[in-house]
Amino acid sequence: MKDDPFAQEYKESIDADAVCGGCGRINPEGTLICKGCGNNLRDQRLLRLAADQKLTGEEETAKRNSLLKSGLTVLGILLVIWVGMNAGRIMGMVVPGSETDSTGEAANAIPVHPAKFWEADGAPFEKMTEDLKGRFPTESEADTARLNPPSSSAPNGYFALFEKVGTAERFVGAGCAALEGEKVRFVAALNDGTELRGLATLAESAVATVDWHMSGLQREGKYYAGAGSAVPQADGAYQIIARSEIVPQVFQAVAYPMSAR
C-alpha cells in the first residue's frame, strides 16, 4: 500500500514557549500549561509572535512608542500584555485587608502590607541594608562584576544590578541576598533612592519567586507591593523580572554576583 502523501498534515504538535513569562519557570518541551502557575504557554507564544510582528510593522501606536522609550524588549511587551489580561486576578491580591465585601469577591484575597518590611518585620532587612550600603559598588566595580561573572552562583551574597534597556544594560544599583533553607531574604538599593525588601521562595532549578504579599518597595517615603522572579543564567548571573503597584511596565534586570556574604 502506498504511503499517504498527506499523512503529515494530521500530526498534532504543541507550539508553545518553554519559559513561562508569568513565573519564569522552565517547562519541558511540548508543555501546554505552565507547571508553576498555570499560564497557557501556547497563548503566550502567540502573544510573543504578535508582539514581534508589531515591532517590525510600519505603524507605531502610542503604546508601542511608550514601551520603546522605556527600553523594554519583546519579552517585556509580552509580559505587559499578560499582566493586562490578568489584572483582575493580580490586583485582587493587592488589598489592604482581608475582609469580605458584600459580594463575597474578596474572601480569598491575600492582604499585603509592604511597609512591614521596614517596620514590624524590618530588623533583619535593616541589617542587610546597612551591610549593602557599606559594600555598595562603584560603576567601575559593577562593570567588573558584569564582565567577569562566575560560572555558577547561589542566591547568597552581594550583586550588581543592571537594568536591561533594549540590547544594552545600565547600572542601576546593588542587592544583597541571604539563603535561608528554601527561602531567600533579599534587599536592593537603586541609584534613584528606591529600596526593595522581601522574602522569596526557591523553586526547582534554583528559580526564586516572590509573591505580592512577600515583598515591598519604598520610594520617597511611600510603600508599594511588588512581585517577581529571579532565574539563574548559564554565566552565573540572575535574570530578574519584577512588577510593582507604581507603574504598569515590567522591570527587567540582571543581577551579577560580586562576592559571597
C-alpha positions in Angstrom: 0.0 0.0 0.0 1.4 3.4 -1.0 2.1 6.0 1.7 -0.4 8.7 2.1 1.3 11.9 0.9 -0.9 13.9 3.2 -0.2 11.9 6.4 1.9 14.6 8.0 -1.0 17.1 7.8 -2.8 15.1 10.5 0.1 15.0 13.0 -0.5 17.2 16.0 2.1 19.2 17.8 2.1 21.8 20.5 4.0 25.0 19.6 4.4 26.6 23.0 7.1 28.6 24.8 9.2 26.6 27.3 10.0 29.5 29.6 6.9 30.9 31.3 6.6 34.7 31.2 4.4 34.7 34.3 6.6 33.0 36.9 9.9 32.3 35.0 9.6 28.5 35.2 11.4 26.5 32.5 9.0 23.8 31.4 9.7 20.6 29.4 9.4 20.9 25.6 5.8 20.4 24.4 4.2 21.6 27.7 0.9 23.4 27.1 0.2 24.7 30.7 3.0 26.0 32.9 3.6 23.6 35.8 4.4 26.5 38.1 1.5 29.0 37.7 -0.9 27.5 35.1 -0.1 30.1 32.4 -1.1 28.9 28.9 2.3 28.7 27.1 0.8 28.3 23.6 -1.2 31.6 24.1 2.0 33.2 25.4 3.8 32.2 22.3 1.1 33.6 20.1 1.2 36.9 22.0 5.0 37.0 21.7 4.8 36.4 17.9 2.2 39.2 17.7 4.5 41.5 19.6 7.3 40.6 17.2 5.1 41.5 14.2 4.0 44.7 15.9 7.6 45.8 16.4 8.6 45.2 12.8 5.5 46.7 11.3 5.3 50.1 9.7 2.6 51.5 12.0 3.5 52.6 15.5 0.9 53.1 18.1 1.2 55.3 21.1 1.6 52.3 23.4 4.4 50.9 21.2 6.2 54.3 21.4 5.9 54.4 25.1 7.3 50.9 25.5 10.2 51.6 23.2 11.1 54.7 25.0 11.2 52.7 28.2 13.7 50.3 26.6 11.5 47.2 27.0 12.3 44.2 24.9 9.8 42.0 23.2 9.6 39.8 26.3 8.7 42.9 28.3 5.9 43.8 25.9 4.5 40.2 26.2 4.6 40.4 30.0 2.8 43.7 30.0 0.1 42.2 27.9 -0.1 39.2 30.2 -0.4 41.5 33.2 -3.2 43.3 31.5 -5.1 40.1 30.8 -4.7 39.0 34.4 -5.1 42.4 36.0 -8.2 41.5 37.9 -6.6 38.4 39.4 -3.3 40.2 40.3 -4.9 43.3 41.8 -7.4 41.2 43.6 -4.4 40.0 45.7 -3.2 43.5 46.4 -5.7 44.6 49.1 -5.1 46.4 52.4 -7.1 43.9 54.5 -8.9 40.5 54.3 -12.5 41.4 55.0 -15.2 40.0 52.6 -17.2 42.6 50.8 -21.0 42.4 50.1 -20.4 40.3 47.0 -18.0 37.9 48.7 -15.4 38.5 46.0 -12.6 39.4 48.4 -12.9 36.3 50.5 -9.8 34.7 49.1 -7.8 37.9 48.8 -4.3 38.0 50.4 -3.7 41.1 52.4 -0.5 43.0 51.6 1.4 45.3 54.0 4.6 46.3 52.2 5.6 48.7 55.0 6.1 45.8 57.4 9.5 45.1 55.8 10.6 48.4 57.2 8.6 48.4 60.4 7.4 45.3 62.3 9.5 42.7 60.3 12.2 45.2 59.4 15.1 44.3 61.7 16.8 41.6 59.6 16.3 43.6 56.5 17.7 46.7 58.1 20.9 44.9 59.0 21.3 43.6 55.4 20.6 47.1 54.0 23.3 48.6 56.2 25.8 45.9 55.1 24.9 46.6 51.5 25.4 50.3 51.8 28.8 49.6 53.2 29.7 47.5 50.2 27.8 49.4 47.5 29.8 49.2 44.3 31.1 52.0 42.1 30.0 51.8 38.5 33.5 50.6 37.6 33.3 47.8 40.2 29.8 46.8 38.9 31.1 46.6 35.4 33.9 44.3 36.5 31.3 42.0 38.1 29.2 42.2 34.9 32.1 41.4 32.6 33.6 38.6 34.8 30.7 36.6 36.3 31.3 33.3 38.0 30.3 30.1 36.1 27.8 29.3 38.8 26.4 31.2 41.8 24.0 30.6 44.7 21.5 33.3 45.5 23.6 34.3 48.6 25.8 37.3 48.6 26.1 40.8 47.0 25.0 41.6 43.5 25.4 44.5 41.0 22.1 45.3 39.3 21.9 46.3 35.6 18.6 47.3 34.0 18.0 45.8 30.5 17.5 48.7 28.1 16.9 47.1 24.7 20.1 45.1 24.0 22.1 47.2 26.4 22.5 47.2 30.2 22.6 50.1 32.5 24.0 50.1 36.1 21.0 50.9 38.4 22.0 49.7 41.9 23.0 46.8 44.0 21.4 44.0 46.0 22.1 41.5 48.8 20.6 38.1 49.2 20.7 35.6 52.1 19.8 31.9 51.5 17.7 30.6 54.4 16.7 27.0 53.6 14.2 27.2 50.8 13.8 30.9 51.3 15.9 33.8 50.0 15.8 37.0 52.1 16.8 40.0 49.9 17.3 43.7 49.8 18.1 46.1 47.0 19.1 49.7 46.8 18.7 51.6 43.5 20.6 54.7 42.4 17.4 56.7 42.4 16.8 56.1 46.2 14.3 53.3 45.8 14.7 50.4 48.2 13.3 46.8 47.8 12.9 44.2 50.5 11.3 40.8 50.6 11.4 37.0 51.1 11.4 34.8 48.0 10.8 31.1 47.7 13.4 28.9 46.0 11.8 26.6 43.5 13.1 23.9 41.1 16.2 24.8 39.0 17.1 27.5 41.6 14.4 29.8 40.4 13.4 32.3 43.1 9.9 33.7 43.1 8.3 36.3 45.3 4.6 37.0 45.7 2.9 40.4 46.2 2.4 39.9 49.9 6.0 38.8 50.5 7.9 41.9 49.2 7.8 45.7 49.4 9.2 48.7 47.7 9.9 52.1 49.3 10.1 55.3 47.2 10.1 58.8 48.6 8.6 57.7 51.9 5.8 55.7 50.4 5.4 51.9 50.3 4.2 49.7 47.5 3.6 46.0 46.9 5.7 44.1 44.3 6.3 40.6 42.8 8.7 39.0 40.5 11.2 36.2 39.9 15.0 35.6 39.5 16.1 32.9 37.1 19.7 31.7 37.1 21.6 32.1 33.9 24.4 29.9 32.5 27.0 32.6 33.2 26.2 32.7 36.9 24.0 35.8 36.8 20.3 36.1 37.5 17.6 37.3 35.1 15.1 39.4 37.1 11.6 40.2 36.1 9.6 42.3 38.5 6.3 44.2 38.7 5.0 46.8 41.2 1.9 48.9 42.0 3.6 52.1 40.9 3.9 51.6 37.2 2.4 49.1 34.7 5.7 48.4 33.0 7.6 45.3 33.7 11.1 45.9 35.2 13.8 43.7 33.7 17.3 43.5 35.2 20.3 41.2 35.5 22.0 40.6 38.9 25.7 39.9 38.6 27.4 38.3 41.7 30.1 40.4 43.3 31.0 38.4 46.4 29.6 36.0 48.9 28.2 37.0 52.3 
